[in-house]
Amino acid sequence: MKVGVIVFPGSNCDRDMYHVLQDVFKLEVKYFWHEDKLPKNLDAVVLPGGFSYGDRLRAGVIAAHSPVISDVKKMAEKGMPVLGVCNGFQILVESELLPGV
């Protein structure tokens, strides 16, 4: 399984997430910067915690408008696993990927 870990300015748990996915779960993992396009061969994507953009406005709101989010939305629409932890979850909320939240 190939998993992408998205890194935003202010992310601080991306290395921990990478370690767990690669060394504990034995998955193929690659980092992607918030401005990157995601490759089509990913099986899942993770948005780790931290303080994206310093949480200057609302937690996750600026990161929700990053270029990578359009690819994350496409993956979610296809039913692929998308995990947001801490600030990553807040980014998913601000991206309107969680109906009713």
C-alpha positions as CSV (number, residue, x, y, z in Angstrom):
1,M,0.0,0.0,0.0
2,K,1.3,3.4,-1.0
3,V,0.5,6.3,1.4
4,G,1.2,10.0,1.0
5,V,1.9,12.2,4.1
6,I,1.0,15.8,3.3
7,V,3.3,18.5,4.8
8,F,2.1,22.0,5.4
9,P,4.1,25.0,6.8
10,G,3.7,24.4,10.5
11,S,3.2,20.6,10.4
12,N,5.1,19.0,13.3
13,C,3.9,15.4,13.4
14,D,4.7,14.4,9.8
15,R,7.9,12.5,10.8
16,D,6.1,10.6,13.5
17,M,3.3,9.7,11.1
18,Y,5.9,8.6,8.4
19,H,7.7,6.4,11.0
20,V,4.6,4.6,12.1
21,L,3.3,4.0,8.6
22,Q,6.7,2.8,7.3
23,D,8.3,1.1,10.3
24,V,5.3,-0.2,12.2
25,F,2.8,-0.9,9.5
26,K,5.4,-1.6,6.8
27,L,3.7,0.6,4.2
28,E,5.4,2.5,1.3
29,V,5.3,6.1,2.4
30,K,6.2,9.4,0.7
31,Y,6.1,13.0,1.8
32,F,4.3,15.6,-0.3
33,W,4.5,19.3,0.1
34,H,1.2,21.3,0.2
35,E,1.9,22.7,-3.2
36,D,2.5,19.3,-4.9
37,K,0.3,17.3,-7.1
38,L,-0.5,13.8,-5.8
39,P,0.4,10.9,-8.0
40,K,-2.4,8.7,-9.1
41,N,-0.8,5.5,-7.7
42,L,-1.4,6.5,-4.0
43,D,-3.7,4.2,-2.1
44,A,-4.3,6.6,0.9
45,V,-3.3,10.0,2.2
46,V,-2.7,11.3,5.7
47,L,-2.8,14.9,6.9
48,P,-0.8,15.0,10.2
49,G,-1.1,17.4,13.1
50,G,0.7,20.6,13.9
51,F,-0.2,24.2,13.4
52,S,-0.6,24.7,9.7
53,Y,0.2,28.3,8.8
54,G,0.4,29.0,12.6
55,D,-3.4,28.6,12.8
56,R,-3.5,32.4,12.1
57,L,-7.2,32.6,11.3
58,R,-9.0,29.4,12.2
59,A,-7.3,26.1,12.6
60,G,-6.8,24.6,9.2
61,V,-8.6,27.2,7.1
62,I,-5.6,28.4,5.2
63,A,-4.3,24.9,4.5
64,A,-7.7,24.0,3.2
65,H,-7.0,26.2,0.3
66,S,-3.6,24.7,-0.6
67,P,-3.2,23.2,-4.1
68,V,-2.8,19.6,-2.8
69,I,-6.3,19.7,-1.3
70,S,-8.0,19.4,-4.7
71,D,-6.2,16.0,-5.2
72,V,-7.1,15.0,-1.6
73,K,-10.8,15.7,-2.4
74,K,-10.6,13.6,-5.6
75,M,-9.2,10.7,-3.6
76,A,-12.0,11.0,-1.0
77,E,-14.6,11.1,-3.8
78,K,-13.2,7.8,-5.1
79,G,-13.7,6.3,-1.6
80,M,-9.9,6.1,-0.9
81,P,-8.8,6.4,2.7
82,V,-8.1,9.9,3.8
83,L,-6.9,10.4,7.4
84,G,-6.6,13.7,9.3
85,V,-5.0,13.7,12.7
86,C,-5.3,16.7,15.0
87,N,-4.7,19.8,12.8
88,G,-5.1,17.5,9.8
89,F,-8.6,16.7,10.8
90,Q,-9.3,20.4,11.2
91,I,-8.0,20.9,7.6
92,L,-10.4,18.2,6.4
93,V,-13.3,20.0,8.2
94,E,-12.3,23.3,6.6
95,S,-12.0,21.6,3.2
96,E,-15.7,20.5,3.5
97,L,-14.7,16.9,3.3
98,L,-16.7,15.9,6.4
99,P,-20.4,16.4,5.7
100,G,-22.4,17.7,8.6
101,V,-19.4,19.1,10.5
